[in-house]
Amino acid sequence: MLPAELIALEDRYGAHNYDPLDVVIERASGAWVYDTEGRRYLDFLAAYSAVNQGHCHPAIFQAMCRQAEKVTLTSRAFRNDQLPLLYRDLHELTGYEMALPMNSGAEGVETALKAARKWGAAVKGIADGQQEIIVAANNFHGRTIAIVGFSSDAQYRSGFGPFPAGFREVPFGDAEALRRAITPKTCAFLVEPIQGEAGIIIPPEGYLRQAAAICRENHVLLMVDEIQSGLGRTGKLFAYMHEAVTPDVVIVGKALSGGFYPVSAVLSSREVLSVFGPGDHGSTFGGNPLACAIARAALRVIVDEDLPARSAELGGYALNYLKSLRSPHIVELRGKGLWIGIELNRPARPFCEALKQRGVLCKETHASVIRLAPPLTIDKADLDWGLAQIRAVLEKKPSASAEPSAELAEAAASSLP
């Protein structure tokens, strides 16, 4: 079918809860995706960091196929031979004593919220039903009723109330505001080390260290959402490592499966996750053998290919390149590793559309920010070409080629399965 026909079908029969760029992707490999007419695009979004390892990484693909031939789903009513191995791998990689696997990132956040509330009652001694969790303004943790209920974005909340109680909001990056908000009823502080959906907002240096100390002083759990920022994206395995802190709870997802399958997990201590007993929480698919085999392979790729170090190197290079741009539209550049926000003084969507025409796919966030997050496996030559297209669009210079060089095109084509 023609792209226009496929788009028409999607618009006719699908709910309009997204506003995608009109490119119909049919296949992908590494940092490149291909539409139904064979045109290639350099992916500068990486499925919101879900494909840090690159599209269709062969090692993860092979692990998926091997497991799919054996058993894919047992439910947690029975044990399987992959879940304990994933638990071990997560412990050895992160140091956390226990993990609780789920599917989507939002489920991971909901799991952490439930764990914090139950810990607050069972361990801290807060009267059940009185537990409070502090969150940061401009947060994004998912789209469930509870999560949008504590969002400060009016669109995320509009029409979806009433919302669960028990959440308090403080400004992001303000440690003293956190200190003032804590009461004897506070059981946890949930925060993104770097706010992704808000536009790659990086807090003041030392903020997370201060927040960790304040939480420790007040017997409050520090819970970090590393769903987008974790697993190499910011130049460290986790973004909280830039501040050399040890959160009480870490929520991971997206790149935990390298884009092959929805997998998320909550990592914490035995004290926190042991509050759950049989029947307190669960998921039919969470911890299934296929998911666990895929996640184990995805983690091995991150370690074996040293993707955090690659992100740090290429991210620093890309940010320096972008700082050399001379564009009247740029208000601010923000970034950590291969996660960069270009804030503009006007809507970002037309610039993303122009980049699509030049063969680079990225997406606006919060209307005026272009978010850049290519796969961490991207070749430097490909990155250079993509950055040149950004320069051409933001500086309105037609000189940069809108087609990949023959060398890049040949390399991309040869990497396809």
Backbone hydrogen bonds, N-H to C=O, Kabsch-Sander energy under -0.5 kcal/mol:
donor,donor_aa,acceptor,acceptor_aa,energy
5,E,2,L,-0.5
6,L,2,L,-2.1
7,I,3,P,-2.7
8,A,4,A,-2.1
9,L,5,E,-2.2
10,E,6,L,-2.3
11,D,7,I,-2.5
12,R,8,A,-1.9
13,Y,9,L,-2.5
14,G,10,E,-2.0
17,N,15,A,-1.2
23,V,21,L,-2.3
25,I,23,V,-0.8
26,E,34,Y,-3.3
27,R,34,Y,-1.5
29,S,32,W,-2.7
30,G,55,H,-2.1
32,W,29,S,-2.3
33,V,41,Y,-2.6
34,Y,27,R,-3.1
35,D,39,R,-2.5
36,T,24,V,-1.5
38,G,35,D,-2.0
41,Y,33,V,-2.8
42,L,359,G,-3.1
43,D,31,A,-3.1
43,D,41,Y,-0.6
44,F,42,L,-0.8
44,F,361,L,-2.9
48,Y,45,L,-0.6
49,S,45,L,-1.1
50,A,46,A,-1.0
50,A,47,A,-1.1
51,V,46,A,-2.0
52,N,49,S,-0.7
54,G,51,V,-2.0
55,H,30,G,-2.9
57,H,54,G,-0.8
61,F,57,H,-2.6
62,Q,58,P,-2.6
63,A,59,A,-1.7
64,M,60,I,-2.3
65,C,61,F,-2.5
66,R,62,Q,-2.5
67,Q,63,A,-2.1
68,A,64,M,-2.8
69,E,65,C,-1.3
70,K,67,Q,-1.6
71,V,67,Q,-1.8
78,F,75,S,-1.2
86,L,82,Q,-2.1
87,Y,83,L,-2.5
88,R,84,P,-2.2
89,D,85,L,-2.4
90,L,86,L,-2.8
91,H,87,Y,-2.3
92,E,88,R,-2.8
93,L,89,D,-2.0
94,T,90,L,-2.6
95,G,91,H,-2.6
98,M,268,S,-2.4
100,L,266,V,-1.9
102,M,264,S,-2.8
108,G,104,S,-1.7
109,V,105,G,-2.3
110,E,106,A,-2.7
111,T,107,E,-2.3
112,A,108,G,-2.1
113,L,109,V,-2.5
114,K,110,E,-2.4
115,A,111,T,-2.5
116,A,112,A,-2.6
117,R,113,L,-2.3
118,K,114,K,-2.5
119,W,115,A,-2.6
120,G,116,A,-2.6
121,A,117,R,-1.8
122,A,118,K,-3.1
123,V,119,W,-2.9
124,K,119,W,-1.9
125,G,120,G,-0.6
126,I,120,G,-2.8
130,Q,127,A,-2.5
132,E,185,K,-2.5
133,I,166,G,-2.5
134,I,188,A,-2.8
135,V,168,R,-3.2
136,A,190,L,-0.6
137,A,170,V,-2.6
139,N,136,A,-1.1
148,V,144,T,-2.9
149,G,145,I,-1.5
150,F,146,A,-0.8
150,F,147,I,-1.0
151,S,148,V,-1.3
154,A,152,S,-0.7
157,R,153,D,-1.0
158,S,154,A,-2.1
160,F,157,R,-2.3
168,R,133,I,-2.1
170,V,135,V,-2.2
174,D,171,P,-1.3
175,A,173,G,-0.8
178,L,174,D,-1.4
179,R,175,A,-2.2
180,R,176,E,-2.4
181,A,177,A,-1.5
182,I,178,L,-1.1
182,I,179,R,-0.6
186,T,183,T,-2.1
187,C,132,E,-3.1
188,A,132,E,-1.0
189,F,221,L,-2.9
190,L,134,I,-2.8
191,V,223,M,-2.4
195,Q,201,I,-2.2
196,G,194,I,-0.7
199,G,196,G,-2.0
200,I,195,Q,-0.8
200,I,196,G,-1.1
201,I,195,Q,-2.4
202,I,200,I,-0.6
207,Y,204,P,-2.1
210,Q,206,G,-2.5
211,A,207,Y,-2.7
212,A,208,L,-2.6
213,A,209,R,-2.1
214,I,210,Q,-2.6
215,C,211,A,-2.5
216,R,212,A,-2.4
217,E,213,A,-2.4
218,N,214,I,-1.4
219,H,216,R,-1.1
220,V,215,C,-2.7
221,L,187,C,-2.4
223,M,189,F,-3.0
223,M,221,L,-0.7
224,V,222,L,-0.5
224,V,249,V,-2.6
225,D,191,V,-2.1
226,E,224,V,-0.9
226,E,251,I,-2.2
230,G,226,E,-1.8
231,L,237,L,-1.7
232,G,236,K,-0.9
232,G,237,L,-1.4
233,R,230,G,-0.9
234,T,229,S,-0.9
235,G,232,G,-1.6
241,M,238,F,-1.3
242,H,239,A,-1.7
243,E,240,Y,-1.5
244,A,241,M,-0.8
245,V,240,Y,-1.1
248,D,222,L,-1.6
249,V,222,L,-2.0
250,V,267,L,-2.4
251,I,224,V,-2.4
252,V,250,V,-0.5
252,V,265,A,-2.7
255,A,227,I,-0.5
256,L,253,G,-1.8
257,S,254,K,-1.9
259,G,254,K,-0.7
260,F,257,S,-1.5
263,V,261,Y,-0.6
264,S,102,M,-1.5
265,A,252,V,-2.5
266,V,100,L,-2.0
267,L,250,V,-3.1
267,L,265,A,-0.5
268,S,98,M,-2.2
269,S,248,D,-0.6
273,L,269,S,-2.2
274,S,270,R,-1.8
275,V,272,V,-1.4
276,F,273,L,-1.3
280,D,277,G,-2.5
288,N,285,F,-2.0
290,L,72,T,-1.5
292,C,288,N,-2.4
293,A,289,P,-2.3
294,I,290,L,-2.2
295,A,291,A,-2.7
296,R,292,C,-2.4
297,A,293,A,-1.8
298,A,294,I,-2.6
299,L,295,A,-2.4
300,R,296,R,-1.9
301,V,297,A,-2.0
302,I,298,A,-1.7
303,V,299,L,-2.1
304,D,300,R,-3.5
305,E,301,V,-2.4
306,D,303,V,-1.1
307,L,302,I,-1.9
310,R,306,D,-1.9
311,S,307,L,-2.7
312,A,308,P,-2.3
313,E,309,A,-2.4
314,L,310,R,-2.7
315,G,311,S,-2.4
316,G,312,A,-2.0
317,Y,313,E,-1.9
318,A,314,L,-2.7
319,L,315,G,-2.6
320,N,316,G,-2.1
321,Y,317,Y,-2.1
322,L,318,A,-2.6
323,K,319,L,-1.9
324,S,320,N,-0.6
324,S,321,Y,-1.4
325,L,322,L,-1.5
327,S,325,L,-0.6
330,I,327,S,-0.8
331,V,343,E,-3.4
332,E,343,E,-1.3
334,R,341,G,-2.3
336,K,339,W,-1.8
338,L,233,R,-0.9
339,W,337,G,-1.4
340,I,372,L,-2.5
341,G,334,R,-3.3
342,I,370,I,-2.6
343,E,332,E,-2.6
343,E,341,G,-0.7
344,L,368,S,-3.1
345,N,329,H,-1.8
348,A,367,A,-3.4
349,R,367,A,-0.6
351,F,348,A,-0.7
352,C,348,A,-2.0
353,E,349,R,-2.5
354,A,350,P,-2.1
355,L,351,F,-2.3
356,K,352,C,-2.1
357,Q,353,E,-1.7
358,R,354,A,-1.0
359,G,356,K,-1.5
360,V,355,L,-2.8
361,L,42,L,-2.8
362,C,360,V,-0.6
363,K,371,R,-0.9
365,T,369,V,-2.5
368,S,366,H,-3.1
369,V,365,T,-1.5
370,I,342,I,-2.4
371,R,363,K,-2.0
371,R,369,V,-0.6
372,L,340,I,-3.3
372,L,370,I,-0.5
373,A,44,F,-3.0
376,L,52,N,-1.6
377,T,52,N,-0.6
378,I,375,P,-1.6
383,L,379,D,-2.5
384,D,380,K,-2.9
385,W,381,A,-2.0
386,G,382,D,-2.6
387,L,383,L,-2.7
388,A,384,D,-2.1
389,Q,385,W,-1.6
390,I,386,G,-1.8
391,R,387,L,-2.5
392,A,388,A,-2.4
393,V,389,Q,-2.2
394,L,390,I,-2.9
395,E,391,R,-2.7
396,K,392,A,-0.6
397,K,392,A,-1.5
400,A,397,K,-0.6
409,A,405,S,-2.9
410,E,406,A,-2.5
411,A,407,E,-2.1
412,A,408,L,-2.7
413,A,409,A,-2.5
414,S,410,E,-2.3
415,S,411,A,-0.9
415,S,412,A,-0.6
416,L,413,A,-1.3
